[in-house]
Amino acid sequence: MPSERDKMLAGELYDAQHPELVAGRDRARTLCARVNALTVEDPERQALLQQLFGAGGDSVYVTSPFFCDYGANIELGEKVYFNFNCVLLDVCRIRIGSFTLFGPAVQVYTPLHPMDAQLRRQQEYGRPVDIGSDVWIGGGAIVLPGVTVGDRAVIGAGSVVTRDVPAGVFAAGNPCRVIRALD
């Protein structure tokens, strides 16, 4: 029988209050609080980021504050940059390619909740998010569950990304839509 964590990562309905999952979120909150309390120059900070992220914590640059649900479900390529106040809710995998930049207050969500109120009281589910390499996501943008953003795409500030964005385009708006191809 799959664990609640296994069901969560598979995008199936799961109990978010299961003790294993609560402990995972507590671990991430503790690590985020420690990272957020340290100066960028403190050598302990990068070691904490390596503990927090599932992959890529060795070269990530985080401008505090930064927040996430688990951290372990976030896979980063090389030299990803997070500006102030980024929030990543990683109940499913969030994969971010190399040299991707996040403006301030960008939010990436993977959790979803059932429409049925009774079921919603007890369970939730999620969908993974994939963001390519060399992507720039402008400040205040929100990336919703199940979305893929292609390599070299630029997402305008304040956009709400509700569906996939192809590679090499500028997309913006609410809902986010392709504005034009990039050279």
TIFI-232556 format. One line per 8 residues: number of its first residue (from 1); their letters; for each residue x, y, z of C-alpha. Coordinates in steps of 0.05 Angstrom, whole numbers. Last residue first. Layout:
<fidos>
NUM	a	X,Y,Z | ...
</fidos>
This chain:
<fidos>
183	dlarivrc	293,729,-623 | 234,722,-576 | 165,700,-601 | 106,744,-583 | 50,756,-533 | 38,685,-510 | -17,682,-458 | -19,687,-383
175	pngaafvg	-89,688,-354 | -81,739,-328 | -26,770,-370 | 42,755,-399 | 81,712,-447 | 147,727,-482 | 168,666,-523 | 228,621,-532
167	apvdrtvv	201,556,-507 | 126,543,-502 | 82,565,-443 | 37,512,-413 | -27,532,-379 | -52,574,-320 | 7,622,-314 | -19,682,-275
159	sgagivar	22,742,-296 | 41,797,-248 | 108,811,-281 | 115,783,-351 | 138,711,-363 | 200,704,-407 | 213,638,-441 | 285,615,-454
151	dgvtvgpl	268,541,-443 | 194,522,-439 | 146,534,-381 | 107,472,-361 | 45,478,-318 | 13,423,-276 | -3,466,-216 | -4,543,-225
143	viagggiw	53,591,-237 | 41,659,-204 | 78,722,-225 | 92,776,-174 | 158,796,-203 | 176,771,-272 | 194,699,-289 | 258,694,-330
135	vdsgidvp	273,627,-362 | 344,607,-381 | 330,533,-369 | 260,504,-366 | 205,507,-314 | 169,442,-298 | 111,440,-249 | 83,377,-218
127	rgyeqqrr	8,366,-204 | -24,361,-136 | -73,326,-90 | -115,343,-28 | -151,304,25 | -193,309,89 | -235,372,89 | -231,375,12
119	lqadmphl	-270,309,9 | -329,340,44 | -325,405,4 | -324,370,-65 | -283,414,-111 | -221,375,-91 | -158,416,-73 | -96,426,-115
111	ptyvqvap	-24,433,-93 | 34,447,-143 | 42,522,-135 | 98,568,-157 | 97,639,-130 | 140,697,-152 | 145,751,-98 | 208,783,-126
103	gfltfsgi	232,762,-195 | 253,690,-209 | 312,677,-255 | 330,611,-290 | 404,598,-304 | 395,522,-303 | 327,489,-306 | 273,487,-252
95	rircvdll	237,422,-233 | 180,427,-182 | 159,358,-159 | 93,350,-124 | 74,377,-55 | 123,433,-73 | 92,499,-54 | 145,548,-77
87	vcnfnfyv	142,618,-49 | 189,674,-70 | 193,734,-23 | 257,769,-47 | 292,745,-111 | 305,672,-128 | 363,656,-175 | 379,588,-206
79	kegleina	454,577,-216 | 455,505,-242 | 392,465,-247 | 344,460,-189 | 300,402,-166 | 247,420,-114 | 212,361,-81 | 260,361,-21
71	gydcffps	241,434,-8 | 180,411,32 | 129,468,33 | 171,527,10 | 190,598,32 | 244,648,16 | 259,713,52 | 313,722,33
63	tvyvsdgg	351,730,-33 | 367,659,-55 | 424,642,-101 | 427,568,-122 | 494,536,-135 | 500,480,-83 | 425,474,-72 | 417,441,-140
55	agflqqll	378,379,-120 | 324,359,-70 | 329,428,-39 | 333,442,36 | 398,407,56 | 436,441,-1 | 404,507,20 | 429,495,91
47	aqrepdev	500,484,66 | 494,548,26 | 474,587,88 | 528,559,134 | 581,598,96 | 550,665,119 | 561,716,64 | 488,719,44
39	tlanvrac	470,738,115 | 432,687,157 | 361,692,185 | 326,672,120 | 368,609,116 | 350,589,187 | 276,604,176 | 277,565,111
31	ltrardrg	310,505,145 | 258,506,201 | 201,513,152 | 229,455,110 | 234,409,170 | 164,428,194 | 137,412,124 | 170,343,125
23	avlephqa	146,330,196 | 74,347,175 | 82,299,117 | 105,241,160 | 51,257,212 | -6,252,161 | -41,320,159 | -36,327,83
15	dylegalm	-79,264,74 | -72,242,2 | -110,244,-64 | -63,224,-121 | -11,268,-155 | 43,215,-152 | 84,256,-102 | 25,260,-55
7	kdrespm	8,186,-62 | 80,167,-45 | 80,215,15 | 14,185,40 | 47,117,36 | 31,67,-19 | 0,0,0
</fidos>
